[in-house]
């Protein structure tokens, strides 16, 4: 996947403003994973987007006043309000993305559990059943499929099944 110039710029901005607090970074990393973003640069890009949106919000109102050639009242208050709104906008987007993904996983769960039961009752082991269900073509676009495939790959790479399943639950 190719990166756009905008994404590179936002990532550069993000590097300068990413918090150094480990607890906050862990919380954002978890939220990004819950939203389906596993790229290690995700936190940097998110914080770059937060600052970019905030700056757009800060200068949007004065720029609008310049375009219509009028002196706008309460320019500082409105600009600071738009700055705060712009700073929080990526967090709202991330929250909505997490909720949307959780809803999709919840809707797909009964079908996946049924398929797992059929596979296990047919004699497959649990790991083989997970692999078989993860390969189903009608499931490949669902977030649950992606997470099951990720868990399957973690187990194949040598991670203990208990730990892989715990990671699945956290994501």
N, C-alpha and C positions, 0 to 999 in steps of 0.2 A: 504494500500500500504506500503510495507516495504522499509525502507531506506537502502541504501548501505553505506558501510564504507566510500567510496569516498565522497558521499553527506554529511555525517556527518562531515568529515574532512574539506570540502570546506565551510560548514556552520560555523565551528569553526574559520576558517581563516577569513571569512566574518565578523564575529562579531567584530574582532579587527580593521577592516578597513572601516566599514560602516560609511558614513559621518553623522555628527550630525546635519547638516543644514536641518531644517524642510522643506524648499522649495524644496531642491534637493530630499529629501526622498519622498515627495508628487509627484514630477515629475516622479520618478522611479516607485512608486506604481501605478500611472496612466498608465504608459507605460506597466508595467507587466500585469495590468488588461486588457489593450487593446490587449495584446498578448494571453490572456486567462489564465493567472496564477493568482489565487486569494489567494494563500497560503500566510499567513502573514510573513512567513520566506523567501519569494521570494527575497526580497531586500538583505537580508544577504547572501543567496546562490549566487545571481548574483554578488555581490561584492567579495565574496570568489572566484568565478570563474574568475573574472577579475584579481585578484591578482595571482591566481594559473597559469593562462595562461601567465601572464606577467613574472612570475618567470621561467616558462618553456621556454619562449622565450629568457630570459636573459641568461640562462645557456645552451641552445641548441647549440649555435655556438661554445663556448669553448669546450663543451663536444664532438662535432663532430671533432674539431681539435685534441683533445686528442685521439679519436678513430683512426683517420688516422695517428696519430703521426707526425703531421706537425704543424709548427707555422703558424697560420693564420694571414694574414695582416688585419689591421683595426678592430681588435677583439672588442675593446671597442665600436666603432661606430656601428658596425653591431649588437652587443649584445644589445646596447641601443635601436636601431631601432626595433629589434625583441621584446624587452621588451614593447615598446610603442604599437607595433602591437598586441601583446598578451593581453595587457590591454584593447585595443579597440575592440578586437575580439568578446567578449560577447555582446557588444553594437551593433555591426553589425548584429549578430545573432538575437538579440531582435528586431531590426529594420525590418529585413527580415520576422521574425515571425509575426510582427504586420501587415506588408503589405500583407502577404499571407492570414492572417485571415480576413483582411478587404476585400480582393478580394473575398474570399469565402462567406462572408456575403452579399456583393453586388450582387453576382451571385444568391444567394438564395432568396434575397429580393422580386423579383416579384412573385415567387410561394407562399411565405408566405403571402404577401399582398392579393393575389387572394383568398387564403384560409380564411383569416380573413374576407374579404368582403362577401364570401359565407356564412360563419358562422353568421355574423351580419345580413345579409339579410334574413337568415333563422329564425331569431328571438332571437338569443343568445345575451346576453349582452356582452360588450367589454371584461370584465374579463373572462367570460366563453368562449368567442371565443379565447382569447389568450391561455387559458388552453387547449382548444380542439386542437388548432394548435400545441402547444408545445408537445402534446402527439402523434402526427402523427409519425408513425414508419419510414417512408421514410425520415423524417427530423432529426431524433434523432442524427445523426452524425455530423450535421452541427453546426458551431459556433453560427449561428443565433438562432438555436433551444436552445442551451445551455443558451444563453443570455435571450431569451424569457422565458424560464423556470425559470431562476434566477429572472427575473422581476415578474413573476407570484408568485413565492414563497415569494418574498419580500412583495407583496401586501397582500398575505394570512397571513403573519406574522404581519401585522398591519401597514406597512409603507404606507403613502399616495400614491395614484396612480401617482400623478404628480411627486413626488420625485423618485419613482421607475422608471418611464419613463425617467426622467432626467439622472438617473444613467445608464440606458440602453444606452442612447445616448452617454454618456461619455465613456462607455466601448467599 
